[in-house]
């Protein structure tokens, strides 16, 4: 059905970039215009295939999905949730997440997806920052406890509902918790289209995402109701999902990557989404699921692919896989080559932010360059600029910016919620400043360098932490690493690598290993980029989403 929302079909990247446009109907609402459309015209078409680590499985058609969504919409409305209210969803990979998200779309309320790893302090901050009125949470002891403990200081929180996930629901939980599925079961299974005056507009807020806060308090990224249409490119031209196929993006629903790969673009392009509600990531279990359910398209960070290769792809039948994509960090060439050798599939990289949809990628028919993000996405006018705002020459590092002199990309965020000053600092004069740096090669491919704050300036060179980290990761001794700048009187800054060693190397973190790692980097990348300082640590400081807090490491040095 995506065809009714775009300007045409294109055979090559050049045509796609030149002619691709998204048609956004006035009053577009994904829940009504896509999900309910399928329920009316193809009610037996599969929407979700769900499973967990305890042999539970469920397949949900669009006909069933509409009924479940409508019951959920009545559940929310009958408890006072209305257009403009904010509801936090802490649901991991439970299928009730989809019921809730779509129901909130129908009502016009703002969904605030959140991770189950949040503490009382995290939840309290979010409740007050976004004026959360209701929280729907998975019934796990620590999750319920954190929500309950946040309630006393939360100014707007009125309602809490739990979703029984098969765990033991704590008997000592707060009496005010609502049994989500128990209460919802008695609701009507038809939620009528609201009167025109009550329907959502394109300017309403559909999603609020809190960023992971690598440099301070999390920012509230605000998306409108046109946002799902921006993910047609994500699914159709990058993930290459298949009509009536089955797509898996490895992401928890608490992160923006979930709506990149688990709902909007996939359903617009006719693919069902596969949801593996894993207790923890075990490579063998993931590979078994890919084989058992015949997943056709797959997207994951490079780390997932590394673990899958280490497990041994040859032990599994992955013949159903037709296309695989990768994002989250630069892809190591060795991982690309090994995966291609085992499966014949070329891993297609991509880049975006919580604030965007897919902004750069390796698209259909394009020959990828391992380690490169790809080329600008259709619907995006991207430039690499220097500190004076001048476009950078080929090969020079600069900031990635989105130019809106000709058009605004569908899916670009509305701004940072309740923070006009922060919004205007990155979003002004028809330009969105991503805060990420990269360089472009002679073929138009973009190569990620790092956040503007992370770039190391040493003896006139600009060194990106990711390229040094990528070189270090190739060494068997390195499990994880973070590359940062250290002030230096002679060079301005020098490169430091903070490294977590692989278990079998734990007792070998000596001067000899430091020299070996330095030599390795000099052989893999330009010699001037090698880390002059190497420190071995037990663990790296990280955000709640698992991103390395380089700012904390830099702070310790300063």
N, C-alpha and C positions, 0 to 999 in steps of 0.2 A: 504493500500500500504506500510505500515511501514515494512512489512516482508522482503522486498527486501533490507532493510538497516540494519537489525540486524541479529545476528548469529543463531537465532532459537526461539522457544516458550518454556517456562519453567513453570512447575507446582508449584514449591515452591521456597521460598526465597534462599535456599542454592544452588539450581541449577542455579538460576538467577545470583547470585553473582559469582559463579564459571565459568560460561560459556558465560555470556552475553558480546557481543562485537558489536560495531557499525561499519558498513561498510560505509566509506565515499568515494563516487566516485570522481575521479579527475574532478575538474571543477563543482562540485555540486552547483546548484543555485536553491533555494527553489521556486522561482517564475516560472522558466521554468520547473523544474523537478517534481514539485508537483502540483502547480496550473494549469499549462498548460496541464499537463498529465490528470488531472481530466477533464479539459475542452474538451479534445479530446476523452477520453474514457467514461466519465460519465457526460456529459454537464448539465444534469438536476438535478444532486446531489446538495443538499442545502449546501452552504458554510456559509452564515451569515443570521441570523434572527435578525432584528434590530427594536427597537421601542423607543419611548420617552414618556414624560409625557403629550404630547399634542395630543395624539391619532394618531400619525403618525407611520406607520409601513412599513417595506420593507423586503422582502425575496430575497436574492441574490444567484443564482445558480453559479456553477463554470464556466459554459459557459458565463454567464453575467459578472462574475468577471474578466475573461480574457479580455473581450472587454473593460470594464471600466479601467482595469490596463493598457492595451495597449494604450488607448487614453491618459491616464495620462503619460505614458512613452514618448509619442510623445510631449505632453505638456512640459514636463521638457526638453527634448532634443532640441526642437525648440527654447527654451529660454536659451540655452547655458549650461545646466547642463550636465556634462559628468562624466565618470568614475573617481572616487576619490574625487569628490566634496562633500561638506557637506551641507545637507538641513535639517533645523529644522522644526519639525511638532508639532504645538500646536493645537491639534484638539479634545481634550476631548474624547468623545465617538462617534464622527461622523463617519459614514461608509467610508467617504473619506479618513480616516486614512489608511485603508487597501489598497485602490487604490494607495495611495502615497507610502506606504512602499514597496509594491510589484513592483511598477514601478521603484523605486530607485534601488531595487535589480536587475532588468533587465538591467538597465543602468550601474550598478556597482558603483553608488554613495552611500555615507554613510548617512543613515537616523539618525537623532538626535531627538528622541521623547522628548517632554518637556511638563510640566504642564502649564495650563492656569493661575496658581497662580503666575507666575514669574513677578517680577517688572522690570522696566527699567534697574536698576542696575544688576539684575540677567541675563537678556537677553544680555546686553552689555558684561558682563563677558563671557558668553557662545559664543557669536558671535566671539569674538577675540581669545578665547582659542581654539576653534575648526575651525576657519576660515570659518564660515558659509557664504555660497554664496546666499542662498535663504531661506525665511521663508514662510511656508504655515500655516495660522492661522485661527481659527474659528472667525467669524465676530461678536464678542462681543466688546462693546465699550472699556472696560478697557484693553482687550487683544490687540486690534489694537493700542490703545494709547501707551501702554508700548512698543510695537514693534517699532512704529514710533519714540518715544522718544529715543530709543537706537540707531537709525540709524546714527546719526551725529558722534558718536564716534566709530562706527563699521568699521573696516578697510577693510573687505572683502564683506560685505553685499551689494548685487546688486539688488535683486528682492524680492518683497513682494506680496503674493497672499492671498486673503481671501476666506473662504468657508462660504457661506450664510447658517446659521443654523436655519433660520426662525425668528431670531431676527431682529429688525430694524437696517439695516446697517447704521452706522453713516454718515450723509451727509457731515460733515466737515472732513472726513478722507483725508489722503494724496492722491493726484491725481495719485501717482505712484502705488497704489494698483491695482493688477490684479484680475479680477473676475475669480476665479479658475474654477467653473463649467460652467460659460458662455463661457469662452475661450476654455475650454476642449471639449465642445460639438461638435465642428467642426473638431476635430482631427480624424485621421484615427483609426479604431478599430482593426488594426492588426499591431503588432510590431514584426518584424522578428528577429530571433535569430541572434545576431551580428556575424561578421566574427570571426574566431578563435583567431586572434590577439587582438580582442577587448573584448573578453569574460572575465568574472570574473574568478579569480583563488581562491583557498582555502585560500590564504594568504591575499586577499583583505579585507578591512574593510566594513562590512555590516551595523553595528550599533555602535553608540557612545552614551553611557548613562552617564549622569552626576549624581554622587551619591548625596545624600542629604546633605552631609557636616556637620555631627554632631560635628566635631572637627576642621573644617577649611574650606578652599575653596573646592567646589565640585571637586571630581576627575573624570577624563574622562575614563570610562571603554570601552575598545575597543574589539568588537567581530568580528570574521571572518565569512565566508560564510558556514562553517560546523556547526556553532552554532545551527541552527534549529534541526539538527539530535540528538543533545544532549537532546532534550525535548521529545523524544519518551518515555523515562522512566517516565518523568513528567506526561504525559497524559495517557499512557497505564497502568503503574503499580502503580501509586500513585492516580491520579484522576480517574482512571478506566473508562475513557470515552468509549462510546458505538458507534459502527459503525451505522451511520444514526441516532444517538441520538442528543441531544442538550445540550451543556455544557455552563455554566455560571461561569466565574471568575469575582468577583467584584473588578475591578481595572480600573482606568483611563488610557488612552493610553500613558500618560506622564511618566508612571512608568514601570520598567522592568517586574513587575508582569503581565502586559498586554500580553507580548509575551510568558510568561509562560503558560497563560491560554486562550488566545484569537486568536491564529493563528497556530503556528508551530506544536506542538505535536498533537493538536486536529485534524487538517486536515490530518496529516500523518496517524492518526489512524481512519480516516473516520467520525469523529463527526463534526457536524455543531457547530458554536459558536453563542451563544445568546448575543446580545449587548443591554443593557438597558441604554439608554442615559438619565439618570435621572438629573433633575434640582438640586436636593439635596437628600440626603439619608433619606427616610421615610420608616421605617420597614414595615408598612402595604402595601405600594405601591410595595415594592420588593416582598413580599409574594404573592401579587395578580399576579404579573408577572410570578413568578414561577408556580403558579397554572394555569393561563391562557395559557401559552405557553408550558406547560408540559415539563419543564426542567428536564433532566434525571441525570445530574451530576453537582455538585456545589462546588465552592471553595471560601472561604472568610476568613478574619481574625477572631479571636475569638470574638472581639467586635461586629461584625455583628451578629454572632450567639446569643450573649447575648441580643441584641436588638430584634431579632426575637422571642426569647423565651419570653421576656417581653411583646411583642405584643400579643402573644397567638397563637401557631402553630395549636391548635385544631380548629381554625376558618377557616382554609384553607385546601384544598385538595392537599396534596403534594405526592400523591401516585405514581406519575411518577418518583419521585426522587429515584435513585438506589444507589448512592454513593456520599459521601460528604467528602471534605478534608479541612484542615485548616492550616494556616501558618501566620507568621508575629510576633507572640509572643507565649509564652507557654500557653497551653490550661488549663483552670481551670476544675478540676474534676467534679464540680457541673454542669457546662455547658454541658460537655460530657454526664453525666448521664441523665440530663433532655432531651437533644435532642434525645438520644437513646430511652428513655421512650416514647416520642411522635411519633417518626418515625421508630424506629427499626434499625436506621442507626448508625453505629459506626464512629465517626469523626476520620479521619486519618491525623495525623500531618505530617509536613515536614519542612525541613530547606534548605536554600540556600542563595545566595547573588546575587547582580547584576553582580558580577564577574563570577558566576557559573550558572549551571542549578540546578536541585534538587540534593543535595549532601547527604542528610539523609532523610529518610521517613518511614512511616508505609505503607507497601506494601500489595498487594493482598494476602489474606490468613493469614496475620499476626494479632495476637491479640494485639491491641494497649494498651499502658499504658498511660492514660491521663496525660499530662504534659511533656511526653517524646517526643523528635523529631522523634524517631524511630531508625532504624539501617542504616548503610552506604548504599548508593545507588549503584546499579550495575553500573560498569564503574568508580567507585571511590574507591581508596585505602586510607582510612582515619585512622589517629592515633590521640590520645590525648597525648601531650608531655609536659614535665615540662620545666623550664627555661634553663636547660642544654641540651635540645633536647632529653631527654630520655623518652621512653613511660611510661605513668603513670600507676600505679597499679589500679585495679578495685576500683572505688569509689573516687579516687583522682581527683581534678580539674586541668585541664591543657588546653593548647591551641589546638584548632582543626586545624589540618594540612592535606593537600592533598599530598600524596606521589606519585611521578611519576617515581619511580625506575623501575616499570614494564610497565606502560603505562600512557599516558596523557589522562585525561577525555575529550571526545568530548563535547565541549561547554564551557570549561574553557577559560577565557578571554585571549586575546593576550598580554595584559599589559595595563598600564595607558598611554593614548595617550600623546605623547610629554613630558613624564616625566620618563626618564630612571632610574633616581635615586630612585624615589618612587617605580617603578616596581621592581627594584632589591632588595629593602628593604623587600619585602614580597614574592618574587618569585625568589628563587635561590637554587642552589645545588639540583635540582630535587624536590623541595618542595615548595608548596604554603602555606603561613602562613595566615590563615583567619582573625586573630585578634579577634576571638570569643573563649570563653572558655566554657568548658563542662566537664562532667564526665560520665563514662560508668559504667553501672551496671553489675551484674554477668550474665545477659542474653544477653548482647551485645547492650542494648538500651542506647542511648545517651540523656543526660539531659542538657539543655542549662543553662548556668550560667550568661554570659554577655560578653560585650567587655572586652578585657584585661585591658583597662584603668578603667573600671567600677567595677572590682572585689574589694571587701572590705576586708582588712586584719586586723582582730581584735583579739588580744590576741592569736595569733597563728592559728586562724580559717580563712578560706577563705569563704567569704559570697557573693553569687551572688545576685545582686539587683532584678532580676526577681522573684526569689522564695519568697522574702519578699513582693514585690509588689503584687504578686499573692495572698498571704495570706491576705494582706490589702484589696484588691479589693473584697474579699468575704464579707466584712462588708458593711452593707447597707449605712453607712454614707459616704463611699468613692466613689467618682465619678472617679477621676484620681489620680495617685500618681507617684512619682519618688523617688527612694531610692539611696542615695549617701553616700560617706564616709566623715567624719569630723575628722580632726587630733585630737589626744588625747594623752596626755603625758604618761598615764599609759598603755593604750591598743594599742597604735600606731594609730589606727583608730576606730571610733565607727559609728554605723549605724544611718543615719538620713532619715526620710521620709518627703517629701514635698507633701502635700495633698490638692487637690481640693475637697471640700465637695459637696455631693449631695444637690440639692436645698432645700429639706425639713430639712436639717441639718445645714444650713448656719449660724444660730444664736446659734448653740450649740457647737461651737469650743472652748471648755474650758478645764481646767485641768482634769475634770471628763472624758471627751471624750478621751483625750490623754491616760489616764490610761486604759480605756476600750479597745482602739485600741491596746495598748501594750500587754494587757492580751490576746486579741484575737490572735495576732501573736504567742505568746508563746504556745497557745493551738493548733494552726494549723500547725506550723512547729517547728523546734528545738528552744528551748527557748533562746539560745545564739544569735540568729539572730534578736531578737526583736529590733525595733528602739528606741534608748535611747533618741533621739531628734525627736520631731514631730512639724512641722510648717504647718499652714494652710494658703493657698494662693488663690487668685482669679483665677489664671491660671498658667500653666506651660510653660516655654520657649520651643519652638519647632522649628524644621526645616520646610522648606516649604512643605515637604512631610508628616508632622505630627509626626515625630519622636521627642521624648523628648530630649532636649539638656542637658544631665546631666553634661556635661563639663561646661556649663554656671552656673549651680547651684553650682558645686564644686568650680568654680572660685570665686563666691561670698563668700563662706565660707573661702577660703584661703586668 
